[in-house]
Amino acid sequence: MKPAQASQVLAVFVILLLSALDGAALAQEEALLMPYAELAGSDYGISKDLSLISTWETEPRESTLIPPHQRAVLSETAHRVADGNNRFALDIYRALSSSSGAGENLLVSPFSISTALAMTYAGARGETAAQMESVLHFDQPPESLHPAYGELLRDLKGSRDGYQLNVANRLFGQDSYPFKTEFLDLVADDYAAPLEELDFYTAAEAARVHINEWVEGETNQRIKNLLPQGTVTRDTRLVLTNAIHFDGQWKHQFREEATRDAPFFRLDGEQETVSMMFQQESFSYAELEGFQMLEMPYAGDDLSMVVMLPESIDGLASLEQSLTPALLDESFAALRQRDVLVSLPKFTFDNSFQLRSVLAELGMTDAFGSQADFTGIADANLSISDVVHKTFIDVNEEGTEAAAATGVVIGVTSVVWNPPPVEFRADRPFLFALRDTHSGSLLFLGRVTQPGELTGSVSVPEPTASVLVLLSIVAVAASRPAQRH
C-alpha cells in the first residue's frame, strides 16, 4: 500500500471513530475532523462539510412552536365509526393492492370513500342497506351512525394552527327531481352536504364540468378533470361528493441540506437513487415481528404519519397480508418514545380508481344493479353507476410557508441512562398511513414501492411537508332511461 493510500485509510478510520462520540464531543472535535475529511476526500464517500455527521448529531433541530391542540372528547359512537372505518380501510386496501401491480405505489382514503358511501347509505333500504352495512363495517343503527359521522367530521374540520384540513361534502342533483326531504335534511345536518341542482337531463356535459370545477376549488386545484367525459349522462340523477385536502407541516422538520442521494431497493431487485431525507429526533417507535413502526407527528399533534417498514427488501407483501385490526391495535400500543435516526425518501404520486367492481367483490352487489333499493332518496328506480376515487400526496422536508415560526429544541439533561438511537432507514418498499391521533381513524393508507417525481397529470405543488388530496364521488343514476322529472 502506498503512503498516500495508507493515509486515506487512516483518515477514514479516525472519522468513523470520532463520529461515534456524542453530539457535544463531536462539536468540540469538528476542527480536528475537517483535515481528515479533506484527506479522505470523495474516494471514500466522505463529505468535506461533514453535514452527514454534524447535521444529525450537533446542530439544534427546528420544531414548530405550536403546542398540542386541545380537542373535545369524542363520544363512544364516534369511536365506533372510526373503528369501523379502520376495518374497512384494511379491506379496501387489500382489494386494491391485489388488483394493482405489486411494484406500484398505492394510496387510498378509506375515510373519504366511507363518508361518500355513508351519505348514500342514508337513502338505502332493505338488502341494499344490509350489504352496505356489512362492507363498510357499520355496527350501529342509522339513528346514531349518521350523527356520529357528523361529530367526526366537525372535529376534523376545526380550524387549527399548523395545518389545513379541508373536508367538503356536496350533493349535485337533477333540478326539480323529487328527492325526499328527510334524506336531504339528514345529509345537510350530519354531513354538511347541501344540495345543488343541475340539469343532467339536457346539459350533462355542462353539469360534469361544473362538478369538476367545484372539486378543483375544494382541493386547491390539485385534482382536475376528476370526472372524465361519459361519466355523467342524461340518466344521472344525483352525484354525492366528498373531498379532503390536507396541507401540513411536520412538527419536527427535515433539513433540506441534510437530504442526500441514496439507494432505494425496489421489489424487482433493481436499485434506484432517490432523494433521502435525514434527521435524528425523539419519535414514537416500535420493533415488531417482521417490521419496524415509526410515528411522526404533524404540527399540533392532531395528525401523524405512521410508517411500517419490513425487515427485508421483499417483505412488503407479507406485511400487507398480515395486517389486521388486531395487529394495528397491538402495534400502536407498542409504540414508545425513542431517539431515532430517520432516513425517509421524498415521494410524490397520485392514484385514480373506479371502485364499482372492487366494492361489489367485497359484497356490495345490489347497489350497482337493478335490485338496488334507494327509495330513501326518492321513489324511483335508482342505482349507483360508479364510485370514483382519486388521491394525491407529496411528502418532503419542509412545512408550508407558514412554518417560518420555528424554535430550537434543547434536550433536558438527565443522569438517567438513555439508550442509543435506533435506526429507521426506509430504503426499501414500505407502508404508510395518515392517522387522526384523536379518533384513531386512518384517513389514508398506502405504500411506496418506487419514490420519485409524479408522472401523472396532476401538477406538483410547492414544497410542503405533506400534501394530500382525496376525492370520492358516487354517481346515482336511473336504473333505466326515464322521463325527466
C-alpha positions in Angstrom: 0.0 0.0 0.0 1.3 3.4 -0.9 1.8 6.0 1.8 -1.0 8.3 0.4 -3.4 5.4 0.4 -2.5 4.4 3.9 -3.1 8.0 5.0 -6.5 8.0 3.4 -7.5 4.7 5.1 -6.3 6.1 8.5 -8.3 9.3 7.9 -11.5 7.3 7.3 -10.8 5.2 10.4 -10.4 8.4 12.5 -13.6 9.9 11.1 -15.6 6.8 11.9 -14.1 6.6 15.4 -14.9 10.2 16.2 -18.4 10.0 14.7 -19.2 7.5 17.4 -18.8 10.3 20.0 -21.9 12.0 21.4 -23.1 15.3 19.9 -21.3 17.6 22.3 -17.9 15.8 21.9 -18.3 15.8 18.1 -19.0 19.5 18.1 -15.8 20.2 20.0 -13.8 17.9 17.7 -15.1 19.4 14.4 -11.9 21.3 13.8 -10.0 18.1 14.2 -12.3 16.2 11.9 -12.0 18.7 9.0 -8.4 17.9 8.0 -9.2 14.1 8.0 -12.3 14.7 5.8 -10.2 16.7 3.4 -7.6 14.0 3.4 -10.1 11.2 2.9 -11.8 13.0 0.1 -14.5 11.7 -2.2 -12.8 8.4 -2.9 -14.3 7.1 0.3 -17.6 9.0 0.1 -16.7 11.3 3.0 -18.4 14.8 2.8 -15.9 17.6 3.4 -18.6 19.7 5.0 -19.3 16.9 7.5 -23.0 17.5 7.1 -23.9 13.8 7.3 -22.4 13.8 10.8 -22.8 17.2 12.3 -26.3 17.8 10.9 -27.6 14.7 12.7 -25.7 15.0 15.9 -24.7 18.5 16.9 -27.0 21.1 15.3 -30.2 22.1 17.1 -33.3 20.8 15.2 -36.1 23.1 14.1 -39.5 22.3 15.5 -42.8 24.2 15.3 -43.7 26.4 18.3 -47.4 25.2 18.1 -48.4 23.4 21.3 -50.6 20.3 21.1 -54.2 21.2 20.2 -56.9 20.5 22.8 -59.9 18.8 21.2 -63.2 17.8 22.7 -63.7 14.3 23.9 -65.4 12.1 21.3 -68.5 10.0 22.0 -68.4 6.3 22.1 -70.5 6.2 18.9 -67.9 8.3 17.1 -65.1 6.0 18.2 -67.2 3.1 16.8 -67.4 4.8 13.4 -63.6 5.3 13.5 -63.0 1.6 14.4 -65.3 0.5 11.5 -63.5 2.9 9.2 -60.2 1.2 10.0 -61.6 -2.2 9.3 -62.9 -1.0 6.0 -59.5 0.6 5.4 -57.8 -2.8 5.5 -60.4 -4.5 3.3 -60.4 -1.8 0.6 -56.6 -1.6 0.7 -56.1 -5.4 0.3 -58.6 -5.4 -2.6 -56.9 -2.6 -4.4 -53.4 -4.0 -3.6 -54.3 -7.4 -5.2 -55.8 -5.8 -8.3 -52.9 -3.4 -8.9 -49.3 -4.3 -9.8 -47.1 -5.4 -6.9 -44.4 -2.8 -7.7 -46.8 0.1 -8.0 -47.3 2.9 -5.4 -50.7 2.9 -3.9 -52.7 5.4 -1.9 -56.4 5.1 -0.8 -58.5 7.1 1.6 -60.9 4.8 3.4 -62.4 7.8 5.3 -63.2 9.6 2.1 -64.8 6.6 0.5 -66.8 5.6 3.5 -68.0 9.1 4.0 -69.3 9.4 0.5 -70.9 5.9 0.8 -72.3 6.7 4.2 -74.3 9.6 2.7 -75.5 7.2 0.0 -76.4 4.6 2.7 -78.7 7.2 4.3 -81.0 6.6 1.3 -80.6 2.8 1.1 -83.2 0.3 2.2 -83.6 -3.4 2.5 -80.9 -5.8 1.3 -79.0 -2.9 -0.4 -78.6 -1.2 3.0 -77.7 -4.5 4.7 -74.9 -5.2 2.2 -73.5 -1.6 2.6 -73.6 -2.0 6.4 -71.5 -5.2 6.2 -68.9 -3.9 3.7 -68.5 -0.6 5.5 -68.5 -2.1 9.0 -71.4 0.0 10.2 -72.3 -1.6 13.6 -74.9 0.8 14.9 -78.3 1.9 13.8 -78.7 4.8 11.4 -80.1 7.0 14.1 -76.7 7.0 15.9 -74.4 6.3 12.9 -75.1 9.5 10.9 -74.8 11.9 13.9 -71.6 10.1 14.9 -70.2 10.7 11.4 -71.2 14.3 11.8 -69.3 14.5 15.1 -66.1 13.1 13.5 -66.4 15.5 10.5 -66.9 18.6 12.7 -64.0 17.5 14.9 -61.6 17.1 11.9 -62.7 20.3 10.2 -61.9 22.5 13.2 -59.6 25.5 12.4 -56.2 24.8 13.9 -52.7 26.3 13.6 -50.0 24.3 11.8 -52.0 22.6 9.0 -55.0 22.9 6.8 -57.5 20.1 6.6 -60.5 20.8 4.3 -63.3 18.2 4.3 -66.2 19.1 2.0 -69.3 17.2 1.0 -71.9 18.2 -1.5 -74.8 16.7 -3.4 -75.4 17.6 -7.1 -78.9 16.6 -8.0 -81.2 16.8 -11.0 -83.2 20.0 -10.8 -86.8 19.7 -9.8 -86.3 16.0 -9.1 -88.5 14.7 -6.2 -85.7 13.9 -3.6 -87.1 13.1 -0.2 -86.9 15.9 2.3 -85.9 13.5 5.1 -82.8 12.4 3.1 -81.8 15.9 2.1 -82.2 17.1 5.7 -80.1 14.3 7.1 -77.1 14.7 4.8 -77.3 18.5 5.2 -77.3 18.3 9.0 -74.9 15.4 9.7 -72.6 15.7 6.7 -72.8 19.4 5.9 -73.7 18.4 2.3 -76.0 20.9 0.7 -77.9 20.0 -2.5 -77.0 21.9 -5.6 -79.4 21.4 -8.5 -78.0 20.9 -12.0 -79.6 19.8 -15.3 -78.2 16.4 -16.1 -81.0 15.5 -18.4 -80.4 18.2 -21.1 -77.0 19.5 -20.2 -75.0 16.6 -18.8 -71.6 17.9 -20.1 -72.1 21.3 -18.5 -73.0 19.6 -15.3 -69.9 17.5 -15.4 -67.7 20.5 -16.0 -69.3 22.3 -13.1 -68.8 19.4 -10.7 -65.1 19.2 -11.8 -64.7 22.9 -11.1 -66.1 22.5 -7.6 -63.7 19.7 -7.0 -60.8 21.8 -8.1 -61.8 24.6 -5.8 -62.1 22.4 -2.8 -58.8 20.7 -3.4 -56.7 23.8 -4.0 -56.5 23.0 -7.8 -54.8 19.7 -7.0 -57.4 17.5 -8.7 -58.5 18.5 -12.2 -61.0 16.8 -14.5 -61.9 14.2 -11.9 -65.0 13.1 -13.9 -63.9 12.4 -17.5 -66.3 12.6 -20.4 -69.0 10.0 -20.3 -69.2 9.6 -16.6 -72.1 12.0 -16.3 -75.1 11.3 -18.6 -78.7 12.2 -19.0 -79.6 9.3 -16.7 -77.6 10.7 -13.8 -79.9 11.9 -11.0 -77.5 12.5 -8.1 -73.7 12.9 -7.6 -72.6 12.6 -4.0 -69.1 14.0 -3.4 -66.5 14.0 -0.6 -63.2 15.9 -0.9 -60.4 16.0 1.6 -57.4 18.3 1.2 -54.6 18.2 3.7 -51.6 20.5 3.8 -49.5 20.2 6.9 -46.0 20.9 8.3 -44.0 18.4 10.2 -43.7 19.0 14.0 -40.0 18.2 13.5 -38.9 19.3 10.1 -36.3 17.7 8.0 -33.4 19.9 6.9 -33.0 20.3 3.1 -29.3 20.5 3.5 -29.3 17.0 5.1 -31.1 15.4 2.1 -28.8 13.2 0.1 -28.9 10.9 -2.9 -29.2 7.4 -1.5 -30.0 3.9 -2.8 -33.6 2.6 -2.7 -34.1 -1.1 -3.3 -37.2 -1.9 -5.3 -39.3 -5.1 -5.2 -37.9 -6.2 -8.6 -34.4 -6.3 -7.2 -33.3 -3.2 -9.0 -31.7 -0.3 -7.2 -32.5 3.3 -7.8 -31.1 6.6 -6.5 -33.7 8.7 -4.5 -33.6 11.9 -2.5 -33.3 10.6 1.1 -34.2 12.9 4.0 -32.4 12.5 7.3 -33.0 13.6 10.8 -32.5 12.4 14.4 -35.3 13.1 16.8 -37.5 11.6 19.5 -40.4 9.8 17.9 -42.9 7.1 18.8 -41.2 3.8 17.7 -41.6 0.1 18.0 -39.8 -3.0 16.7 -42.4 -5.7 16.0 -42.3 -9.2 14.4 -41.1 -8.6 10.8 -41.2 -4.8 10.7 -40.5 -1.5 12.4 -43.1 1.1 13.1 -42.4 4.9 13.3 -45.0 7.6 14.0 -44.0 11.2 13.0 -46.4 13.9 14.2 -47.5 17.0 12.3 -47.7 20.4 14.0 -50.2 20.5 16.8 -50.1 16.7 17.2 -53.5 16.2 15.7 -52.4 14.1 12.8 -49.4 11.9 12.3 -47.7 9.8 9.6 -47.2 6.2 10.5 -44.6 4.3 8.5 -44.3 0.5 8.6 -41.0 -0.8 7.4 -40.5 -4.5 6.6 -37.2 -6.1 7.8 -36.4 -7.5 4.4 -36.5 -5.8 0.9 -39.1 -8.3 -0.3 -41.1 -8.2 2.9 -43.8 -5.8 1.8 -46.3 -8.5 0.6 -46.0 -10.5 3.8 -46.6 -7.3 5.8 -49.7 -6.4 3.8 -51.1 -9.9 4.2 -50.6 -9.9 7.9 -52.4 -6.5 8.5 -55.4 -7.0 10.7 -57.3 -4.6 13.0 -55.8 -6.5 16.0 -52.3 -6.2 14.7 -52.7 -2.5 14.1 -54.0 -2.0 17.7 -51.2 -4.1 19.1 -48.6 -2.1 17.1 -49.9 1.3 18.1 -50.0 0.1 21.7 -46.3 -1.0 21.5 -45.1 2.5 20.4 -42.7 4.1 22.8 -40.7 7.4 22.6 -37.2 6.7 21.3 -34.4 8.7 19.8 -34.5 7.6 16.2 -32.1 8.1 13.2 -34.7 8.5 10.4 -34.0 8.1 6.7 -37.1 8.7 4.7 -37.3 9.2 0.9 -39.2 12.1 -0.6 -42.1 10.9 -2.6 -44.9 12.3 -4.8 -47.6 10.3 -6.6 -51.3 10.1 -7.4 -53.8 7.3 -7.9 -57.2 7.1 -9.6 -59.7 4.3 -9.0 -63.1 3.3 -10.2 -64.4 1.2 -7.3 -67.6 -0.3 -8.6 -66.1 -3.8 -9.2 -64.0 -3.7 -6.0 -66.9 -2.8 -3.8 -69.1 -5.5 -5.5 -66.4 -8.1 -4.8 -66.4 -7.1 -1.1 -70.2 -7.8 -1.0 -71.9 -4.6 -2.1 -73.6 -6.1 -5.1 -77.2 -4.9 -5.2 -76.3 -1.2 -5.1 -75.0 -1.3 -8.6 -77.8 -3.3 -10.3 -81.5 -3.4 -11.0 -82.1 -4.8 -7.5 -80.8 -1.6 -5.9 -83.1 -0.1 -3.3 -82.5 3.6 -2.7 -86.1 4.5 -2.1 -84.9 6.6 0.9 -83.5 9.1 -1.6 -86.5 9.1 -4.0 -89.4 6.9 -5.0 -87.7 5.8 -8.2 -85.5 3.1 -9.6 -82.1 4.4 -8.7 -78.7 2.6 -8.6 -75.1 3.6 -8.2 -73.5 3.9 -11.6 -69.9 4.3 -10.3 -67.7 5.3 -7.4 -64.7 7.4 -8.4 -61.8 7.9 -6.0 -58.7 9.9 -6.6 -55.7 10.6 -4.3 -52.6 12.7 -4.4 -49.7 13.0 -2.0 -46.4 15.0 -1.8 -44.0 14.4 1.1 -40.7 16.3 1.5 -38.6 18.1 4.1 -40.5 21.4 4.7 -43.7 22.6 6.1 -46.0 25.1 4.5 -44.8 28.7 4.1 -46.4 29.4 7.5 -43.7 27.3 9.0 -41.4 30.4 9.4 -42.0 30.4 13.2 -39.5 27.8 14.3 -37.6 27.2 17.5 -34.6 25.5 18.8 -35.2 22.2 20.8 -32.7 21.6 23.6 -32.8 18.3 25.3 -33.2 18.0 29.0 -30.0 17.0 30.8 -30.5 13.8 32.9 -28.4 11.5 34.9 -30.6 8.6 33.8 -29.0 6.5 31.1 -30.6 6.9 27.7 -30.4 4.1 25.2 -28.6 4.8 21.9 -30.7 6.0 19.0 -32.3 3.3 16.8 -32.1 3.4 13.1 -35.1 3.6 10.8 -33.9 3.5 7.3 -36.7 3.4 4.7 -34.5 2.3 1.8 -37.0 -0.4 0.7 -40.7 -0.6 0.0 -42.9 0.4 3.0 -46.4 1.0 4.1 -47.6 4.3 5.4 -50.8 5.8 6.9 -52.0 9.3 7.8 -53.8 8.9 11.2 -56.0 11.2 13.2 -54.5 10.7 16.7 -57.7 11.9 18.4 -60.1 9.3 17.0 -57.5 6.8 15.8 -59.1 6.9 12.3 -56.9 6.1 9.3 -57.5 9.0 6.9 -55.5 7.3 4.3 -53.4 4.1 3.8 -50.8 3.4 1.2 -47.5 2.0 0.1 -44.3 3.4 -1.5 -42.5 1.0 -3.8 -40.7 3.5 -6.1 -40.2 7.0 -4.7 -39.8 9.8 -7.1 -41.5 12.6 -9.0 -45.1 12.5 -10.1 -45.6 11.3 -13.6 -49.3 11.8 -13.9 -51.4 14.8 -15.0 -51.6 16.5 -11.6 -49.2 19.4 -11.1 -46.7 19.0 -8.3 -47.3 21.7 -5.6 -44.7 23.9 -4.0 -42.7 22.1 -1.2 -44.8 21.1 1.8 -44.3 18.5 4.5 -47.3 16.6 3.2 -50.0 17.5 0.8 -52.9 15.1 0.4 -55.9 15.2 -1.8 -58.6 12.6 -1.5 -61.7 12.6 -3.6 -64.6 10.2 -3.6 -67.6 10.6 -5.9 -70.7 8.4 -6.0 -72.9 8.9 -9.0 -76.5 7.7 -8.7 -78.4 7.2 -11.9 -81.8 6.0 -13.0 -81.8 2.2 -13.5 -83.3 2.7 -16.9 -83.9 5.6 -19.2 -86.7 7.6 -17.6 -88.6 10.7 -18.5 -87.4 13.9 -16.9 -88.9 14.7 -13.6 
